[in-house]
Every structure is written in structure tokens, then in C-alpha cells.
């Protein structure tokens, strides 16, 4: 089971770094570099067994709150032809934050479970 979570953390490190990279043409790219960069760093820390439960839980909470902050006023989908581009961009950003939040929740639950075993 340990190797499964190690593999998951490697996969998400790569995915979060890729998500940060593709923000290069975004108007608020620095914000998204920080968001996805912190998720990638947390994934590396999880892999190294250095991520604390509190940090993972804090990141989960911040990303989850971000889902609601970035949620579009009117959800029109995520496809380029689904509606107004601003609404589409906010929906995509919200879903990205939701993925970040769920990964951090998984990390925090795993850290908690291992702490209870010890």
C-alpha cells in the first residue's frame, strides 16, 4: 500500500507541475504558479514522508475555499464553445482547485491513518 501512495504522489507531482507550466499565457499566471507549485511541493513532501497532517489539511481547506471563490456567476461548462469565456475560465479554475483539494484531503487522511497505526 505504501508504494501505491508513493506512485500516486509522483503522478500528482508531475500533473501539478504540468498544470503550472500551462499557465504561462494566463493573465494571472503567477497566482496559478503558486497554487499548482504549492500542490506539487506538497506532493514531493508527501513522497518523502515530510508532509505534516496540519499542512495537508490547511492546503485542502484553502483549495476547497478557492473552488467557491473562483466558481463562475453562471456555469456554462468548460468547453471553449460552451459560453462566455470568462465563465468557462472560472469553471476550469474551480475544477482545478477541486482536484488540488481532493488530493490534499487524500494526503491528510493517509498521514492521519499512518499516525494512528504508529
Buried (B, 14 or more C-beta within 10 A) or exposed (E): EEEEBBEBBBEBBEBBBEBBEEBEEEEEEEEBBEBBBBBBBBBBBBBEEEBEBEBBBBBBBBBBEBBEEBBBEEBBEBEEEEBEEEBBBBBBBBBBBBBBBEBBBBBBBBBEEBEEEE
